[in-house]
Amino acid sequence: MHRLNSLLLGALLAAVAAGVSAEEIAVGNYGVSANGMPFGVALAKGYFKEEGLNITGLISSAGGGTSLRNMLAGGGVPYGEVNPGVVVSAILAGADLKIISDNVLTVAEFVWAVKPDSPIKSIKDFKGKKIGYTNPRSTSQALARMLLQAGGYSEADAELVKTGGFGEGIAALDSGQIDVAAITEPLWSKVKDKYRAVVVASEVLPPLDNVVGVTTVEMAEKKGDFLRAVIRARRKAVKFMKTNPDEAAEIVAKEYKIDLAVAKSAVRNLTTSTTKGVPYWGEGEIHMDGLKRMIEAQRSVGAISGEVDYSKIVDTRFLPDDLKALR
């Protein structure tokens, strides 16, 4: 999820070419990253059917921003969930895309961890240390820079090391190539007994939009009822997860093919997490401050260039009436 050019959706190339049903939606890194968990719950609980939709599957891959632009523009997939940096980058490159829902409002799934015997106790100890991030222009790189700033440092005060992925970051930590590894849910819940978290994103960083719902201008005109129904179904799932975290975790464990204990830990962590009062999973309402913060964070690592006219890229008409006001 956190590679800014690696969120959606290379696998859709073949799917669209084969004639993907419009009753499918695209969710970046579904089955791997925590962002898409509500969609799995919505599917399992029958919320899509309750809203009159015949969603038969969730399409996911690690394709880049170009794939997102091509797939949605191809007319086969009306709705996708993706990192806002990918969307904005595509729009600035000329794609007719609109952000129509705000799905994950914080980066609370992130922790920065060390070996249990590490002398590093807080951000103040990051000076001179090697901090892992996944790939250049990624969210994890942008957040590492923000962490250093929060500690009163600049990027020059530490060494940011590319690891290629979160699992690879753990391996680099184990081998001593880095001193601090960025780890996200649900991977963190799987390995948390082996490492010590020194920074939890929700405690240090402000709300930063993580993923948004997106459609094309064409689909906005042709599939409005479909888009409204998807947003309503996902909203039901988010509410269910908060009131029934263990049952939701059972669904997540099956969909994500992870141990139930790991799923329970991750779901409980993220349904109870707030960042300055903002929850991790949103119900769709647009949090403009968080969206702007994330775009500026991604601009800082070169993932975004050019001015962004937010009034032209956000469309709230598909949200339920009580969620249409910008936050």
Secondary structure, 3 states (H helix, E strand, C coil): CCCCCCCCCCCHHHHHHCCCCCCEEEECCCCCCHHHHHHHHHHHCCHHHHCCCCCCEEECCCCCHHHHHHHHHCCCCCCEEECHHHHHHHHHCCCCEEEEEEEECCCCCEEEEECCCCCCCCHHHCCCCEEEECCCCCHHHHHHHHHHHHCCCCHHHCEEEECCCHHHHHHHHHHCCCCEEEEECCHHHHHCCCCEEEEEHHHHCCCCCCEEEEEEHHHHHHCHHHHHHHHHHHHHHHHHHHHCHHHHHHHHHHHHCCCHHHHHHHHHHHHHCEECCEECEEEECCCHHHHHHHHHHHHCCCCCCCCCCHHHHECCCCCCHHHCCCC
